[in-house]
Amino acid sequence: MLCYGRTFLAALFLKGVVLLNSVPSVAQDRPETFVNASDIVPGLIVDMRYFSARNFVGTSIDGYEKPICYLTRPAAQALAQVANAASQQGYSLKVFDCYRPARAVAHFVRWAHDLEDTAMKAEFYPSVEKRYLFRDGYIASRSGHSRGSTIDVTLIQKSDGHEIDMGTSYDFFSTKSWPSDRSVSAAAQRNRKLLGDLMRRDGFDGYDKEWWHFTLRHEPFPDTYFDFVVR
């Protein structure tokens, strides 16, 4: 693993802030093309982690005033198809994050810059040094979630509402969270494949470092990062 000096790391953080502030973003009321996914996706369970303090920062994140899953209408409609297919196999969908305001990503950047704040390290990144979270791809200075067609999702048993075993918890920053990781149990590997297959079948692509992260293949706003508040 490469090691970097503090001056170089500080420059990386500054570059991240500059990138975040330079990309196209739209601070506005919620556009009509964004919908409450719960109105469209049957049986959707919403557990918006950044509205609560149950996340890697340890506090509610800027821009989340209500625990609502907003998505572009095409993404919500595609997710409804996933939910229908999952239901036939005895599962429902549970989402942890959907549309993410650009100001929330800026909150992550500020938190990552404060290397002394490691209050949530034991739960979310026990084996990763905080200064490497950007370099290793666990946090980005801008997020596809802000384009409105990316979702963090898992499967739950319809019979009892329990999440199925995915090998790690949500937002666990480790190679164990990579969909390709083989150190997790065989059951977790099968469950990750099941989720991935369901999502890909209805138009979503995954992310190679997070089993829970999917983006609509033909998203309507591939170059726009929105910043309306979730309320």
N, C-alpha and C positions, 0 to 999 in steps of 0.2 A: 504494500500500500504506500502511495506517495505521501510525503509530508510537506506541508507548506508553512512558510513563515507568517507571523501575525500581520505584517504589512500587506502581504499578498492576499491574505484572507479578507482583510478589511476592504481592499480594493474590489474583491469579488462581491462583497455585500453591497458596496456603493454602486457597482455596475448593475446589480439586481434592482436596486431602487430606481436608478435611471431608466432601465428598461421598462419597469412597471409604469413609470410616469410618462413614457414616450409612446407606448402602444396606443392604438385607437381605443378609446373607451367612451361610453355614453352614460353620463349621469342624468337620470331622468325618472319619470314615473314608469311603472311597468308597461312595456309595450303590449299591444293587444295580442301579438303572436305568442306571448308567454302565458301559460295556463297553469292552474293548480293541478298537478298530476293526480291528486286524490280524486278529482272530479272525473277523471278519464280512465285511470288504471284500476281495474276491479281488485278489491281486497288488499290494496296497497297499505303497508304499515310504514309510518313515517317516524323516524328516530333521528331528528336533525341534530347531530352532535355539536355543531358549531353554534347553535342557539344556546346550548347548555355549557356547563364547565367540564363536561366529560369528554375532553379532547386533549391533544398533545400540548396545547398552550396552557390549559388549566383554567380558562375563563371563557365567558361568552365572547364570541368574535364579532368585530365591527361589521355592521350591515345586516345582522340577523336579529330582527325584532320579534319575529314569530316563527314557530317551527313548521314552516310550509315548504313543500317541495315544488318549486316552480321549474318548468321546463318549456322549451319551445314546443309548439303544438305537434310538429312532426315527431319530436323525440318522445313526447307523452303518448302519442298514438302508437308508435312502435313499441314502447314499453308495455302498453296495454296488450299487445299481441303476445309479448313475452309472458305476461301474467296469465293470459289464457292458456298458453302452452304449459306453463309451470303447474297451473291448477289441475290439469289433466293427469299430472304425475303426483299430485298430493301436496303441492307446495304453494306458498304465496311469496310475494316479493316484499322485502324490507329495505328501505333506503336510509342511508346515513347522511348523504349530501346530494344536492341537485344543482340548480343554479347557485353560483357563488359570486357575490358582488366583488368588484375589483378592490374595493376598500378592505374587504376581508383578507385578500391576498397581501395587501400592504401591511395589514396587522401581522400576518405570518412573517413577513420580511423583517419587521421591527423586532419581533420576538426572536427570530433566528440570529439577529445581530447582537442580542444580549446574551452572551455566552455564559453569564453567571446564573441565568434563570434555567435551572434544570429540574424544577419541581416535579415534572411528569415523566422524567427519564426512565424510572424503574418500570413504569407501565407501558410506555410507548416506544422507547428507543434504548433499551438497556445495553445493547451491544454496539451501539453506534455513537461516536462522538458528535456532539451537537454541531460543531464547526464543519462537519462533513455532510450535513443533511442536504444542502444544496448540491454539492459536488456529486453526491451519489444518487441524485434524482428523486429523493423522497419529498422535497419541497421545491417549488419553482417560483421564480419572480413574477410569473404570470401563469394563469391556469385556464385550461380548456373549460372548466366549470363556468367561467365567466361568460362564455359564449352561449350557454343555455342548453346545450345538448349532451352534456356529460353527466354521468350519474355514478354514485357509489352505492352498491347494492349487494344484498345477499339473499339467500333462500331461507324460509322458515317452514316448519311442518304445519300444515293446516290443522292437523289433529290436536296439537297442543300449543302452537305458537312459538315453539323453541327454534332458535337458529340451528341450522345443521352445521356439523363440524367442518370448518374450512382450514383448520391447522393453525391459524393465528386469529387474533381479534382484529377488528377494523383499525386502520391507521397504525398498525404495528410495523415500525420502520426496521426492517430486517430482510435479508435474502430469503428468509422463511416465508415471507409474504409474496414472493415471486410466484406466479402461476406455474412456472416450470420447476419449482423446487421439489426435490424428492426426499427431503429429510422429514417432511410431515408424514402422517400416517397414510396408509393406502386408502382409507375411507375419505380422508380429507382431499387427497388427490382426485378421487372419483367425483367428489362433490364440486370441486373447482371446475373440473371438466364439464360436469352437468350444467353449472351456471354459465360457463363460457359458451357451451354449445347452444343453450337457449338464447343467450344474448346475440350471438353471431347470426343465428338463423333469422332473426328479425331485424338485422341491419346495424348491429353495434359491433365495434371493434374494442378489444381489451388493451390493457397497458401491461408491459412485461415485468413491471416491478410491483404491481398491486393486483391481487386477485379480484378485488371488489370494483375496479375502476373501468368504466366503459363509455365510449363516445359514439354517437350516431354517425354512421359511415358517411352519409351525405347531409351533414348538418347545414342548416340554412344560413348561419352566420359564422363562417370559418375564419374571418379576419376581424371580428368585432368583439370587444370585451366590455360588457355592460356593467353598470354600477348602481342600478336601482336597489333600494333597500328591500329586504324580504320582510314584508309586513302584510 
